[in-house]
Amino acid sequence: VQLQASGGGLVQPGGSLRLSCTASGRILSSGIMGWFRQAPGKDREFVSAIRWGYGTTTYADSVKGRFTISRDRAENTAYLQMNSLKPEDAAVYYCTFGSTWPPNRYWGQGTQVTVSS
């Protein structure tokens, strides 16, 4: 499985971005696609995940109510809609995929999100 993330950029606090992650290879319906992030000097942390078949979702407490994960199975693409962005959301965001929890078996290349005025 190969993952290609895109959609990062510079946004002002309170703004929005949508990240995309397109997967190639064999994507099992039982698999889980996730997003992790890592800010400078901090540990990598879980952000959100979605079960590829059922579409059930989970979020870190820090992003609940602001971020929404979704997927388009026909396009093998997952999305992370990020609203009400805060400076502390700034990080490199990685999409991941795995057959079990946590979904960290495969990693994309990362996309930079900068939140600054």
C-alpha positions in Angstrom: 0.0 0.0 0.0 1.3 3.4 -1.0 -0.2 6.6 0.4 -0.1 10.1 -1.1 -1.1 12.9 1.1 -1.8 16.5 -0.1 -3.7 19.6 0.9 -1.4 21.2 3.5 -0.6 24.8 3.5 -0.6 28.1 5.4 -3.8 29.2 7.0 -4.8 31.8 9.5 -6.1 30.9 13.0 -9.8 30.1 12.6 -9.4 29.0 9.0 -9.9 25.7 7.3 -8.0 23.2 5.3 -8.8 19.8 3.7 -6.2 17.2 3.6 -6.5 14.3 1.1 -4.8 10.9 1.2 -5.0 8.6 -1.9 -4.1 5.0 -1.5 -2.8 2.6 -4.1 -2.5 -1.1 -3.7 -4.8 -3.5 -1.9 -7.1 -1.7 0.5 -9.0 -4.1 2.6 -12.5 -3.2 3.7 -11.5 -4.3 7.2 -8.6 -1.8 7.2 -8.3 1.5 9.0 -7.0 4.7 7.5 -5.7 7.3 9.9 -4.1 10.6 10.3 -1.2 11.4 12.7 0.7 14.6 13.1 4.0 15.7 14.5 4.9 19.2 15.5 8.5 20.4 15.9 9.9 19.1 19.2 6.9 17.0 20.0 6.0 13.4 19.7 3.9 12.1 16.9 0.3 12.0 17.9 -2.9 10.4 16.7 -5.4 12.7 15.1 -8.3 10.7 13.6 -9.1 7.4 11.9 -11.8 5.8 9.9 -12.7 2.2 9.3 -12.5 1.7 5.5 -15.5 -0.6 5.2 -18.0 0.6 7.9 -16.9 4.2 7.9 -16.9 4.5 11.7 -14.6 7.3 12.9 -12.6 8.2 15.9 -10.9 11.4 16.9 -8.3 12.7 19.4 -10.0 14.9 22.0 -8.0 17.9 20.8 -9.7 17.9 17.4 -13.2 16.6 18.2 -15.8 19.0 16.9 -13.4 20.7 14.6 -12.0 18.0 12.3 -14.0 15.5 10.2 -12.6 12.4 8.6 -14.3 10.8 5.6 -13.5 8.5 2.8 -14.4 7.8 -0.8 -14.0 4.2 -1.4 -14.4 4.4 -5.1 -11.5 6.8 -5.3 -9.4 5.1 -2.5 -9.1 8.5 -0.9 -9.6 9.7 2.6 -10.1 13.3 3.6 -9.5 15.3 6.8 -11.5 18.4 6.9 -10.0 20.7 9.5 -12.0 23.7 10.7 -11.4 26.3 13.3 -7.7 25.7 13.1 -5.5 26.8 16.0 -1.8 27.5 16.1 -1.3 24.3 18.1 -2.7 22.3 15.1 0.4 23.3 13.1 2.4 20.1 12.3 3.3 17.7 9.6 0.3 15.5 9.0 0.7 11.9 7.9 -1.9 9.6 6.5 -1.5 6.0 7.5 -3.2 2.7 6.8 -3.3 -0.6 8.7 -5.3 -3.7 9.1 -5.5 -3.4 12.8 -5.4 -0.7 15.5 -3.4 1.5 15.6 -3.4 2.0 11.8 0.4 2.6 11.5 1.5 -0.2 9.2 1.8 2.1 6.1 2.7 5.8 6.1 2.4 8.5 3.6 5.1 11.2 3.1 3.5 13.9 5.2 2.0 17.3 4.4 2.8 20.5 6.3 0.1 22.5 8.0 1.0 25.9 9.2 -1.4 28.0 11.3 -0.3 31.5 11.7 -1.5 35.1 11.2 
